Amino acid sequence: MSVEPRFLQIHALTPYAAALLNRDDVGRAKRLPFGGAERTRVSSQCLKRHWRRAVDEWSFDQLGVPLAVRSRITFRKEIAEPLVAEGLPVDLVVTVVAALQAKLLGESAKAEKERSQKKGKQGEDSASDPLERLDTNQVIVLGRPEIEFIKNAARDLARDSAAVKDATKAAETYIKDNRANLEALSKASGLDGALFGRMVTSDYLARGDAAVHVAHAFTVHGEEAEPDYFTAVDDLRQSAGEMGSGLIATSELTSGLFYVYVVVDVPLLVSNLEGCDARGWRDADRDLASRVVEHLVHLIASVSPGAKLGSTAPYGYAELMMIEAGARQPRSLANAFLRPVPTRGDLRANAFRGFGEHLAGFDRMYGRRELRRFASMVDPGALPADPAEGLDALAAWAAGLVRDGGAAA
Amino acid sequence: MTGPAVDALVLLLDAPLMAFGVPVVDQHGVTGRFPGVAQMAGLLGNALGWRHADTASLQRLQERLRLAAVVLRDGTPMRDFQTVDLSQPHLVGTGWTTRGRRQDRGGGEATSGTHIRYRWYRTGEAIMVAFRLDPPEERPTLTDLETALDEPFRPLFIGRKACLPAAPLLVRHCRAASLADALALGVADRQAAMRQAGVHSLEAPEFADAEWPEGEPGFPLAAGDFDRGIVYDRRDWRNQLHGGERRVRRGRIRLKEPQP
């Protein structure tokens, strides 16, 4: 089956027992009325916050190295080359883009000069290519709105200059006049915005759309909650002969098997990370995007959205995870659980079976056009998907689809 | 059924959480009862791959939309409590704009502390939507939209990004006597397909709550059979503001077997 993996749909079923993962304003667990039964819910904001702040081998911080390798030609390829192709003189373009680049990377004028001189000494080839001055090893993630903005500014500056001297002067003046905005742009660029979006209310041209869509997670069965009565005992008072009560309170504890659903918009993710147009995602470097996807799959499987860490140890790993890749409109499999899964008998087996049956019904009704793989701790029954050998293999498979743009699919 | 035949697309909005955007004035992000024309234009534009900057196209599509909707599975309103810590590093001093000036949140409490938002949703609901385009021949046509909905440019969502659909939105492209008949056709179609696939069926009631544009043929005409309403569901896309009202009628319609 030849499939363009434009959308990755990630489904997970993850259990948590005796936890209070996500609370509302009165301290109760967040809930969702669904299919006639109240469910325990974890909001998408809560899930995203924990994934982006996770500290482990798969956290997004660990992506620093490929980031640096990848971002070195962004300014050259996405800004300078298109401007030269428009007919603007190379020397003027390089002058203004280098100045803007230095500002956005927080580079001093001296460092930029040293870098460009070094590039000039690297031999005949690089000396004959003035655009190479723009290659940098610094880390920067600029999305399409940022690239368009910088390109427009550079175009205006280069067009209004007659010589390199004028361009240098014009760029200096521009940077001085727009210092706050350029610093904000530099600060706003990054992995976080690329994945989860960035909002500027007054300017839709500067808005960065999220490439990762996250549904609220909810229990596949009716809520299972218990008010937990607790007291805090004052040991000092007790030893003084009093009863020692310091506090009496209740908090809520819930247990559940949660359905988690995430969609990755692969062309937009590549665009947000590489600054290319989303339509041209298959022509861009997709290495970082594929690494991001691999990390995200691991984070979804293993990071707890939990609060009350000390008193409930709310750590759970996904027990079933399935990823679909395709170009068809993504849809969650939430309705597998519209009828609450019976808690009698083996809840997990009931849920996995219901999930597989719903997917099989979907295939009968709409046909199957996605590539699918899953990893599961137990036999999930008749799930219409191919097994992967564990989570590592599943995540690597998804990353591979992004890396080769589906060519090997 | 008399009256001119219409070319219509029928969509099913079915998700655990949905929001139907209406004007929001404070920290309460309320939701409407039915999807509005701006929301549908945005959703369709998203499917086509339009960008925020394509305001003229979005505006034009919004003007052309004639939209009717019926509740197939009644849901429950839900209020989600949300907080945001505005002093987080990625939220301070990062508001660059294409105007060259940084947009800040002003001073005082707007830049620090925890802000509270209440976001309202409809939960566990399924709504069927039928729309036509006026005039029909202009691009994008219903056929363009049909293709785009099947394999959209971006993942589609119903009101907010967390509101991911639990079923394909596109039900069918049909020619019917009216939008009311298109809705009934869509319901019958979807139910037959679900029965055939052996999938737990959406139980469509014989009578259901609906909203349709004032003057749209095919819907109840007797004065006692509907309420008049005004919805504020238009958007001035260029200026990014809600603005403009639309006259609608609301009532219960019979999802009868439609005329062929």
Interface residues (C-beta under 8 A of the other chain):
Chain A: F7 D24 D25 K30 R31 L32 P33 F34 G35 G36 S43 S44 Q45 P145 E146 F149 N152 D177 N178 A180 N181 L182 E183 A184 L185 K187 A188 G190 D192 G193 G197 R198 V200 T201 S202 D203 Y204 L205 A206 R207 D209 A210 H213 V214 A215 H216 F218 Y261 V263 D265 P267 L268 A278 R279 A327 R328 Q329 P330 R331 S332 L333 A334 N335 L338 R339 H358 G361 F362 R364 M365 Y366
Chain B: D14 A15 P16 L17 A47 G49 H52 A53 G75 T76 M78 D80 F81 Q82 H90 G93 T94 G95 W96 T97 T98 R99 G100 R101 R102 Q103 I116 T123 G124 L149 D150 E151 P152 F153 R154 P155 L156 F157 K161 A162 C163 L164 P165 A166 A167 P168 L169 L170 A193 M194 Q196 A197 G198 V199 H200 Q240
